[in-house]
Amino acid sequence: MKDGTSTEALNVLGTALEICGCRPMTGWYRDGRCRTDARDRGRHTVCARVTDAFLAFSRSRGNDLSTPVPAFDFPGLVDGDRWCLCAGRWIEAMQAGCAPPVILEATEMSTLELVDLDTLKAHAFAH
């Protein structure tokens, strides 16, 4: 895992799932990776580089990701942070025209059960 990848899960490109982000720490398991399991009803599998527009959209949907929550050691997200999003929320944001760019290499393969690869590629973050 020295290269920032995990052999336990694959990304939407079929290669090893890369780390999405560690500042702040993200992921269902809070290990920096957008992995999931049966307990993750939100399916936090989309690695995105959040934008101000998306953060405002998410807040309008009842999920404020920008306000710090010290009790959970959560500093709040700002434009440019990488975060594992719920696949359904990312799709909602896409339909509303404010989907944040996706980091394909860090987006878990099961996301393809909800959104096709061409759509994800059309919203890919240009490194």
C-alpha positions, -999 to +999 in steps of 0.1 A: +000+000+000+030+023-003+016+037-036-017+047-020-038+019-034-056-010-019-058-045-033-091-051-014-113-031-037-113-019-074-122+014-088-145+022-117-116+018-141-110-018-129-077-010-112-068-009-075-089+017-055-068+047-046-070+069-016-096+096-020-086+119+009-071+121+043-074+158+051-101+156+063-102+118+067-130+105+045-147+072+037-173+050+053-145+034+073-127+067+078-096+053+062-094+077+032-109+052+007-144+052-008-152+016+002-185+003+014-203-026+031-239-037+037-242-013+067-235+017+045-270+026+034-258+058+018-232+039-003-203+063+001-184+052-030-180+083-052-147+102-046-153+138-055-135+171-053-162+192-037-172+226-050-189+255-033-220+248-055-222+212-044-217+221-007-246+246-010-267+219-028-260+193-002-268+217+026-302+225+009-309+187+009-303+185+047-266+174+047-244+203+058-209+192+049-193+226+054-200+233+090-174+220+114-185+194+140-158+193+166-174+164+185-168+142+155-134+157+147-149+170+115-135+204+103-161+210+077-154+208+039-143+236+017-141+240-020-114+216-033-115+190-006-118+154-016-147+135+000-164+101-004-200+111-014-231+090-013-236+078-049-273+088-048-265+123-036-239+127-064-265+116-089-290+141-075-264+168-078-257+158-114-293+160-122-294+195-106-264+206-126-240+209-097-222+176-095-186+179-082-159+164-103-152+127-097-118+112-091-122+080-111-092+062-096-107+066-061-143+059-069-153+024-060-165+000-087-199-007-071-208+029-081-213+015-116-245-003-104-261+032-101-243+054-127-226+044-159-189+049-166-194+073-195-214+096-172-186+094-145-160+101-172-179+131-184-176+145-148-141+134-142-117+157-124-088+167-147-057+162-126 
